[in-house]
């Protein structure tokens, strides 16, 4: 009997000592890295599409208000000579100043898909063609200045270092001048930097 009790005692004690203690170790979670794009609030960009395709200088400044909102100011100057270049259909405006309020649908700071409201004041030339009964025609060029209101959408992608690509399109309606084009359009491929 003594051998049986000693054997049971040894087996029980071995099983108690062979179990690992239930100690929970928590590893210190590494904080998410903070990138340049996530802490800066200002952007400057240039409209690469307008510059290359139409010779227009299109510069934008944008200020990030919150992770989901920003406002922007864009200046557009058509640098080509209308008489020598065929840009009349693409741009009737010579100069415009546009204000935009953007709302982003992403968790990152001013990144991803967005919609925006816009207000644009523009000046330019609007050509109007009149046809006569004999088949001939005459073209009149009228200068205009007008205010447009509209909306747009786009997508913004920002690298860790702050370089950005903004693809956008917008449409609006001129409100006051009958000589101005009724509908205005904006299409952009902007390259810039967040600082």
VENBELPE-V683133 format. One record per backbone hydrogen bond with DSSP energy under -1.0 kcal/mol. CO is the residue of the C=O (numbers start at 0). NH is the residue of the N-H. Records with the same first field share a line. If there is no record, write none. Layout:
# VENBELPE-V683133
CO->NH ; NH
This chain:
# VENBELPE-V683133
0->4
1->5
2->6
3->7
4->8
5->9
6->10
7->11
8->12
9->13
10->14
11->15
12->16
13->17
20->22
34->37
35->38 ; 39
40->63
41->194
42->61
43->192
44->59
45->47 ; 190
46->50
47->51
48->52
49->53 ; 55
54->78
56->76
57->46
58->74
59->44
60->72
61->42
62->70
66->109
67->103
68->64 ; 65
69->101
70->62
71->99
72->60
73->97
74->58
75->95
76->56
80->84
84->86
86->90
91->124
93->77
94->122
95->75
96->120
97->73
98->118
99->71
100->116
101->69
102->114
111->155
112->104
113->153
114->102
115->151
116->100
117->149
118->98
119->147
120->96
121->145
122->93 ; 94
123->143
125->141
127->139
129->137
131->134
135->131
137->129
139->127
141->125
143->123
145->121
146->174
147->119
148->172
149->117
150->170
151->115
152->168
153->113
154->166
155->111
156->164
158->161
159->36
161->193
162->158
163->191
164->156
165->189
166->154
167->187
168->152
169->185
170->150
171->183
172->148
181->173
183->171
185->169
187->167
188->47 ; 48
189->165
190->45
191->163
192->43
